[in-house]
């Protein structure tokens, strides 16, 4: 199977709603979920999950972004958050035992509806690594690749801004001044012979917004965003190296780009610590390609590495001219937690007061931004499950507290201490 550099998304249907989805080429959901569908863009690969039969139906391609009421009368108006899709296989392919087969690919959550419980993907959208694993279930042929649309805007302009990252004002300001601003005033930067592009390392506990910052940078400078994760090494011998070479060859054609290395310790760790024969082949290829980018000071490419294990990265990669801009992305402080809670409650019906939100933020000390997002998501489902059609359904402080009780911190104090000790040794934090 060829590698597909596309994000993917999952939508839910039942026996009752499946026919209309397939006949109209339209996926739909409830209006309150619309903010979560906004990450889906034209060209992403779509899969429909029929929870009545526990089937995955595919393979589709988003024909545009999610919108409200593309076809207002669809499903009797019950699901106004909609995505227009087109079939890109010869026929609708079906994979049974969906929850069992997806379990090894992505995280599932259990949802109860009308006295039935079923498992669905925890998120709406995922990166190319998940896309290719799910496509592997369908065993797509050349017809699929020939019908896969080639959109000019694929991978461009992720719709994120630095303001979407709560807190970290000093870090965001420095990133803007040293990384983004030279791109915005290219002429002056050239006169002063500023180095435009180069490498930067974002390090800190998991779930603190490192990926979001990388996407926001790409959005600010109108750059193509390319994500290289450990999934790049999947395949037969020689495929990973070829895949990397193709990625970097494509970079040369871009006017500007952001190359993102997620979980960077997998590729930037000390050579003597690498035990995988695959990594021993892949690492030299990547380092050779990165070296060409770092030496070309006039090429507007930013390489961003993100890690929650900075101790594993070889110090040679942190020397001047390589990943020499280092930013600590720590757990949110109380003000940032308030901001995250408000962001997550935005566009959701709730009755929390300012005082209650601040009280919740105090209670969430030591939680990551991703933890808080999960808590609000869980609170929303608790509100849904306790629905009373005689009254407006809202998220309450009771739902929030119950969700907190169910959600442990994902980051231990030991993890934070270890990362901060590494940062202090390099005078990156006080």
N, C-alpha and C positions, 0 to 999 in steps of 0.2 A: 504493500500500500504506500502511495506517495504521501509525503508530508504536506498538510494543509495549514497554512499560516493564518488561520481564522479563529476568532472567538466563536463560542456557541452559546445557545440559550435553550431553556426548557419551558414549555408551557403545558398546562394541564387541561384535560378534557375528560368527559365521561361517555358512556354509551349514548346518553341523551344528546350531548353536544358535539360528538365527534363528526357526524355526517356534515353538519353545517361548516365546521372548520375546514374539512377537506374539499367540499364543493365550492366554497367561497375563496379558498386560499387565504384564510384569515384566522389568526389566533386571537383570543380575547381573554380578558380577566377583569376583576372588579376594579372600580375607579381608584380606590384607596391604594392599590398596588402600582398605579401608574408611575410614581417616582422611581420605583425599582426597575421599571422597564426602559427608562430613559438611557440606560447604559448600552442597550442593544442598538446596533447601527446597521445600515444597509450593507449587505454582504455577509453578515454573520450567519452561521449555520444553525438551523432550528430543528428541534426534536419535539414531537408531541407525545405526551405520556397519557394514555388512557388508564385512569386509576381503577375503573370498573373491571377491566380485564388484565391489569398489570402488564400493559404492553407499551413498548416504545415504537412510535410510528415516525418514519422519516423517508427521505432526507429532504429538508427544505432550506431555502435561503431567504433571509429577510430582504424584502424589496424596498425597504425604506425604514426610517426610525419609527418607534412606537408613537402613536397618536391617539387622541380621544375621538371616538365616534367616526372612524373611517367609513363604517357602514352602520349608521345609527340603529337600524332595525334588526341587526344581527342578534340572534339568541333572545329576541324579544326585548332588546335594550338592557339586558342584565349584565353584560360584560363590555362596557364602553372603552376600556383600555385595550387598544388593538394594535396588531402588527400584521401588515400585509406580507404574505410569503408566496414563494413559487416552488413547485416540486422540481428537484434537480436529479432525480433518479427516474428510470423508465416507468416505475409504478410505485405506489406506496409500499414501502418495505416495513415489515412488522417483526419486532423482537419480543418474544414472550418472557415471562419471569423478570420483568424490568427491575423491580426493587432488588432482586438477588444479583443481577448482572451489573447494575450500577453501583452496588455496595462497594465493590473493589476499586471503583474509579473516582467516586466523589462522595461527599458526606450527605447522608439523607436525614430527614427529620420526619417524625410521625405526626400526622394530622388526622383529627377525628371530624367526620362530617356525617350527619344523619345516622348516628349510632354505628358507623363503620369507621375503621382506622386503616389508613394506608400511608405508605412512605413515598415522599417526593424529594427532589433535590433541595438542599438547604438554601441555595442561591438560585437566582434566575439566570445569571450569565457566568461563563467560565472562559479561561484562556485556551490557546491552541492545544496545550497538552491534553486537556480533557476532550476537546473536539476530536482529536485523532484517535484517542482510545475508544470513544463511543462509535466513531466511524468504523473502527475495527470490528465492532459487533455486527455491522451491516454488510461488511465485505463489499464495499462499493467497487464498481468497475470503471473502465475508461469513459463510459457514457457520463458518469457523474462528473469527472474532471473536465470533460469537454463542455458540460453545461454549467459549470461553476462560473458565475459572472466575474469579470475582472473590473472592479470599480476603481476609478482613479483616486477616490478618497479613502480607500481602505488603509487602515492604520494611521490615518491623519487626524490631528486635532482632537484628542480625547477631551471630552467636555468636562474638564475639571479645572479648578483655579486654586491658587495657593490659599485664597480665603476660605476654601472648603476644608482646610486643615485647621483644626482648632488649636489655639495656643501656639507655642514655638515662634513667637513674634521675632525674636532676635535671629533665629535661624532663617526664617522666611525672608527677612529684610536683607540678610547677608547674601542669600541665594539670589535674590532679585538684583542686588547691586553688582555682584561678581559674576553671575552666570547669565541672567536674563538680559540685563540692561545693555551689555555690549552687542547682543543680537539686535536690539531695538535701534541702536545708533551705530550701524555697521561702519559708516563713513568715518566718524570720529575714532572709533575703536581701531580702525585700520591705520589712521594717521599716527596714533599713539603706539602702534604696533602691539596692541593688547593681544594676548592669547585668547582666541575665541574658541570655545569648545574645551576639549580635554576631559579628564576623568575626575569623578567625585565619588566619595563613599558615604552612604547613609547607614549609620549603625545604631542599634538600639533594640529594646525588647520587641517581640512580635506583636503585631496588631496596633502599631502606633502611627501608621500612615506613611510609611516609607514609599510604598508603591504609588500612593496617591500623590505624593510630592513629585515623584518622577513624571507621572502623567500630567500634572499641572505645569511643570516646566515645559514639556512638549507642547502643551496647549498655548502657553504664553508666547513661545517663539515660533508657533505655526510649523512644527516639525513632525515628520513621520515618527511614530513610536514603535519600536521593535523590541520585543521582550524575548530574551534568551533565558530559559529556565532549565533545570536538570533534565526535563523531558526531551531535550535536544539529542540526548545520547541514545534514545530508544531506537532500535532497528538493528539491521545486520551490520557486520563489520564494514567499515568504510562509509556507511550512510551518514553517520553523525558528522564526520569530517567534511563530506561533500555538502551537507546541509549548512554547516557553518560558512564554508567558502561561498555558497550561493547567497547567504544573508549579507556577507560583507561586500560581495560583488554588487548586490542591489543597492547598498549604501552609497557606493560611488556615484550612482545616478541621481541620488536625492539632493536637492538644494540645501537641505538641513535635516538633521535627524537626531533623535535621542535613542541610544542603545541602552537597554536596561538589563542588567544581570541580577536576577532575583536569587536569593539564597546564595550569595556570591562565594561563600566559603567552599562550595562544591568545586569551584574551578580555580579559585585564587589561593588555595591552601598550599602549604609547604609541599614541595615535590616528594620529599621523603615520607610524607604521610599518606600519599596516594597509593592504594593497594590495587585499584581496579586497572586492568589492562586497557579497558576502553578509555578511561580518563588519561592514562599515560599516552594514548594516541591523540586524544582530543585537545588536551591542554596546550601542547606546543602549537597546534594550529590556531587556537584562539589567541594565544599570546603573540604569535607572529602577526596576526591580523590587527590586534589591538595596538601593537608597536607601530604599525604603519599609520594608524589614525593619530596616535599621540605625537608622532614626529611631524605630522602635517599641521602646522599651527594655523593655517589659513582655511582649513576645511571645517565648516560649521557643524561639527558632530560632537555631541556630549555623550560620554559613556558614564552611566550611573550604576554603581554596584550597591546593593543593599544586603545587609546581613544582621542577624541577631547573635552571631558568633564571631565578633571581630578578632578574638584571640587566635582563631584558626587561620587567619589570613597571613600569608608570608609578608614580612615587613618590607621586602624588596618592592612589592607592588605599591607601597605607600610613599615612595620616594618622589622628589620633585620631578614633574614631567609625566607622572603616571596618575594614580588615584591620589592626588595631592591636596584635594579639598575634602576635609572630613567634617561631617556634621552628626552630632549626637541627637537622635530623635527619641526622647525619653517618654515615660508614661505621662499622661496629662495631669497637670496640677488642678486645683479645685476650680479655678476660673475656666480652664479649658474643658473640664468635665461638665460644667454648667452649659457651656457652648455646645458641646457634643449632644447633650440631652435635648437641648432646644432644637438642634438640627434634626435629630431623629424624630422628634415629636412634630416637626413642621409638616403641615398637610395631613396630619392625622387628627381625628377628633379626640380631645382629651380635656380634662377639667383641672389639671395641675396648676397651682398658683406659683408665682415667682418664689415664694418662701419654701414651698414644697420641693421645687426643683433644686434649690440650693441645699436643702436638707438631704435630698437623694445624692447630690454631688458629694457631700461630706461623707456619706456612707460608702461611696464608691472609691475611696482612696485606695490606690494600688491596682485598680482595674485599668485595662488598656482601652483604647478607643474602640477596638473591635469587640471587646467584652461588653461595653456599654451599648453598642449597636445591637448586639445579640439580645441584651436585656430588654431593650425597647421593643425589639421584634417579638420576643416571647410575651411581653406584656400585651402587645397588640393581639396575639393569638388567644391569650387568656380572656381579653375583652370580647373577642369574637365568639369563643366557646360559651361565654356566659350571657350571650345576647338575649335581650328581652325586646321583642318587637313592639311592645307598648311604650317603650322609652328609647330615647336616642342612645345608641351604643357609643361609649367613650372609654378611653384608657383612663384609669383612675390611679391614685396613689397606692391603693390596695393591689392592683394588678402589677404595678412597678415593684413593690416590696416583695410580692410573691415570686416575681421573675428573678429578683436578686437572690432570694433564698435558693433558687434552683440553679443559679449560675456561679460556679466557683471562679476565682481569679485564674486566668490562663498563664500568668507570669509569676514565678516565685520570687521571693525577696533575694534568694541566692543568685538567681539569674541576673537580676538588676545590679546587685552588688558586684558580681564578676565583670559585667560590662563597664560599670562606672570605674572600677579599679583600673581597667585597661585604658579608659579615657583619661584618667588622672595621670597615669604614667606618661602620657603624651601631652599633658597640659591642655587637654581639650575641654575640660570642665574643672571647676574648683572643688 
